[in-house]
Amino acid sequence: MRPKTFSELFGGWIPEDELSSVFRILGHTAKKTEIEDMIWEVDDDCDMCVNWPEFQTMYNRCRQDKTGYEPRRLFNVVEFLMNDKDDSGTVSIEEAMQILYLRFGKGLLDSHLEDMFGTSDANSTSDLTLTEFLNSLHLSQAKHLRSTAKSHQQKR
């Protein structure tokens, strides 16, 4: 069973090589520059790693973000790790329901499940790898941002 706390997982801070190792274990391919950018987005003291206060700030800001403009690439990885409850290296539709419910509420849960898994049926056996999970969240966020921008344009 893999460790679940920040300190156990990353030794109290997240440097690029540790995040790269997590990706490798989960079969996710990311360029070094992508990992560096992911860390840079939340690295307030510019030491090229994420410490506990930076991690907490990132997590809380993303959880409270209603606009979709908060950088959330590292947050999405953390959500995947937290919600892979059976340590399978994948997130099932049942596990994703909690993530999406907390982020979007009950009213939008089914549409986001359909965007990610192609179904909102909780009995589905669909599982997403980290790569599929991140791609789905990226597409969902882009869709949300386009919708928000369109809504603002119509108000003018």
C-alpha positions, 0 to 999 in steps of 0.5 A: 500500500502506498503512503497517503500523507504528504510527508510520507509521500513526498518527505515534506516537500515535492521536488521535480524528481519526486513528482516525476517518480510518481508519474512514472509509477502511475504510467503517466508520461510528462515532459520535464518542463511540464513537471517544472511548470506544475511546481512553478505554479505553486512555488511561492518561494521559488526554491523549485519544490513545493513545501507544506505551506505552499501545498496547503495554499494551492489545495485550499485555493483550488478547492474554493475556486469557482472561476476555473482560473486557478492553476490546478495541474498539481491539484488535479494530480493530488485529487487523483492520488487521494481518490484512488482509494483502492490503490489500483493506479486508476480512478473508477466512476464511483471514486470520481463521483466524490471529486466531481460532487465536491467541485461542481455540486449535485446539479452538474455531477452527471454531466461531468461524469459523462464528460469524463467517463462517457456515462453517469452510471455509477455501476459502470466499470470504467476506470481512468488512468492518471493520464486519462483523468488529467486529460478529462479534467483539462477538457472539462475545465476548457469547456467551463472556461469557454462557457464562462467567457461566452456568458460574460460576452453576452452580458456586455 
